[in-house]
Amino acid sequence: MNRPARLAVGVVSAGRVGSVLGAALARAGHTVVAASGLSAASLNRAERLLPDVPLLPPDEVVRRADLVLLALPDDALAGTVRGLVATNSIRAGQIVVHTSGAHGIDVLAPAAEAGALPLALHPVLTFTGREEDLERLVAASIGVTAAPDDDAAWNVGEALAVEMGAEPVRVPESARALYHAALAHGANHLMTLVADCTETLRDAGIGHPERLVAPLLSAALDNVLRHGDRALTGPVPRGDLGTVRKHLDVLTERAPQIAPAYRALARRTAERSRAAGLLDPAAAGELTDLLADPAEGQTP
């Protein structure tokens, strides 16, 4: 795989993702020539991860760069790209990269029309914006999207991912939305689920719940990645209606904010358990009836 030439990198903006990827590119031998950031957190983050890099307005950052790294919220990306093109900040020959998982390269169409090479590089990682993210990036993947028939662009995107220490994974433009939905469903909802779990244990009077659940959740994650649905365990795959009913009763009484999510996930677990042959159809039907949303079927 061809390595990109040493590039002048401009980071817009110095948030959790932008600062870490900028530092990863600097570690690979590129030069971060400027970054943008307004908040106190961004300033502190840039000082730690991008020392001596000047903080400038976004248009000035882009004008100085060969490689423009747009590490922006999903909904801000299209407007920012249009604004940078309208101010003639983006020029022909630049590489313009965004880090959004939800978008492919379509959102960079104005930059491509201006002569820039558009790339989507989405690091499949949850960022803290601290130095340890650089080491985590080494064990992570980066979803790469480029123009379908532009082999050179794919090669540049993959080479940049490798230089940052990650494994490149090609994600076609047409798959980008489903790809991101799957990752968000797994990672973001997992974080909510774990936070609900530890908070409920704490409310039950259990001290240090993180220590209690860490081995359990780590083993569960490892098992499902290794064995898929065959790793499913617990009262739902066993068809233990009494236990599930007891869970519903206590959650409705003590943690009503969690009860709907428990019902929804237990129903989905029952579906997967039945499909995997772990739960017979009759027990699955009983569980589905038990787990039905009590609000369903009610007339307003």
Secondary structure as GFF3:
##gff-version 3
##sequence-region A 1 300
A	DSSP	beta_strand	8	12	.	.	.	ID=ss1
A	DSSP	alpha_helix	16	27	.	.	.	ID=ss2
A	DSSP	beta_strand	31	36	.	.	.	ID=ss3
A	DSSP	alpha_helix	40	49	.	.	.	ID=ss4
A	DSSP	alpha_helix	58	64	.	.	.	ID=ss5
A	DSSP	beta_strand	67	70	.	.	.	ID=ss6
A	DSSP	alpha_helix	74	86	.	.	.	ID=ss7
A	DSSP	beta_strand	95	98	.	.	.	ID=ss8
A	DSSP	three_ten_helix	106	108	.	.	.	ID=ss9
A	DSSP	alpha_helix	109	113	.	.	.	ID=ss10
A	DSSP	beta_strand	117	123	.	.	.	ID=ss11
A	DSSP	alpha_helix	132	138	.	.	.	ID=ss12
A	DSSP	beta_strand	141	145	.	.	.	ID=ss13
A	DSSP	alpha_helix	151	163	.	.	.	ID=ss14
A	DSSP	beta_strand	167	170	.	.	.	ID=ss15
A	DSSP	three_ten_helix	173	175	.	.	.	ID=ss16
A	DSSP	alpha_helix	176	203	.	.	.	ID=ss17
A	DSSP	alpha_helix	209	227	.	.	.	ID=ss18
A	DSSP	three_ten_helix	228	231	.	.	.	ID=ss19
A	DSSP	alpha_helix	235	238	.	.	.	ID=ss20
A	DSSP	alpha_helix	241	254	.	.	.	ID=ss21
A	DSSP	alpha_helix	259	275	.	.	.	ID=ss22
A	DSSP	alpha_helix	281	290	.	.	.	ID=ss23
###
